[in-house]
Amino acid sequence: MTRLNLILFFVLIFSALGLVKSQHVARNLYIELEQSNQSAKQIEQEYSQLHLEQSTWAMHSRIEQVAAQQMQMQVPDVRRVQVVELTQANALTESQQTIKPQDKHSQGEARQ
């Protein structure tokens, strides 16, 4: 009987230690999950800020301003603007006239 009591006592001790260890691991995993969620929120916020910044930098008015001030570009006169319509026949001939990448090297060498 005492032998059975000792065996049951050690089984109880080992199962209690196993429970403590599993709770410790679960808490550590929960902490890691919360840190990952916090990091994901921070990255999402940074992405939103970068997206807003990109849209600000890419505004048409800003691009026109930079082109006019830094590059001295001007909007062409309306009389000098030509609108070319792309028809299906023109699209087919343009797609047939595309240059292969290996042809670019041979043409570049011929020009030099």
Residue pairs with C-beta under 8 A, 6 or more apart in sequence:
56 62
64 75
67 73
68 74
99 107
